Structure formats: C-alpha cells, structure tokens
Amino acid sequence: MEIGIQGCGLSVVLLMVVPLLIMLLARDDPRRLPIGLGDYKFGMRAICVFGPILIVGTALGSFDESLIRFYPIPGNRIAENLSTFFLWTVWYGCFYVSFEFFYRGFLLFGTDDIGLFNCFLIQLCCCVLIHMGKPLAETLASIPASILFAWLVIRTGSIWYSFAIHYAVGITNDLAALFQRGEFFLD
C-alpha cells in the first residue's frame, strides 16, 4: 500500500504543485483554471448520466484478466479491512484531483494561448500516453473517456464533475478487481 500512497503523493506534487509554481513564476493567473464549481446544475446532471454508464462499463470490464492482475495498484492489502480501504480511497482521491487538475485544468486551460482545440488535443494525447503500459482495455477506454471529461470541463467550466466520475470509476475498478480475485474485504 505504501507504493500507492507514495505514488498519489508524488502525483499531487508533480501534477498540481509544480504546474501552479510554473504559472506563478510565469506571472500567469491561476484563477483562470477551472477549479470553481462552474455550471453546477449541468455538472450534476452529467454525473448522474455519465457516471452510472462508466461505472457499469468499468464493472463489466473487470472480467478482463489483465485488469484483474493489474489492479489495485497498491495490492491486495487495501482489502484487509474497511478502514484500510477507506484510507486508500482518500489517497486515491488526492491522485484523481491532481490528475484532473493537470490534464483537464492546466493542460486544457493553462496553455490556452495556443487555442482551445490544440489544448484539447494535447490533453487527449497526454492522457492516452499516461495510460500506456496499463491493460490495453484501459488504454483504449482512455480515449473516449478523455474526450468526454475534457468536454465536460469545457462545458461546465470546472474539473470537479470529471473528477467525481473518474474517481468513482477508479474505485469501482479496484473493487471489481478485488471481487474478481475473491479478495474483497478479508476481515
């Protein structure tokens, strides 16, 4: 589990702190990043529509042997008891906040001097590249998911709705892999 926590902590530093420092050193205004609530009503509707679709798709995809072997990243220890699993979900949440901040915040809006469409393509390519080396099903799913999440951030003006869906998908993925291996909360 330590490797997972270290990875999440490193993600926060590299995907949130460093980009914010770069913006401040470049005298750019970090307030232009979509970190507010944005269009709350649309965002909540999007969570209610897209969240269940992606969560069910993730659960159904859990029968893929490569996903079952790969997840959860910190190993089976997160299934020892509910408190360990809860601790993991907190750290995992930090990872997903930093992921969405960097890919759908910083790359999509912090570099928009080159045009929103170009920023969209950059974040799409980077999101797919970061999924390389993971199971093929996840890498392929990252393409439409990245398009959806970027559109959602552009439409709502906020990273929080894509974060909520992405985080739920990640938790579902870990739970489904543990369940498939029969290692679901070993108490």
Helices and strands as residue ranges (DSSP letters): H 2-12, I 13-17, H 18-25, G 30-32, H 40-61, H 65-70, G 76-79, H 82-100, I 101-110, G 112-114, H 116-130, H 136-156, H 160-180
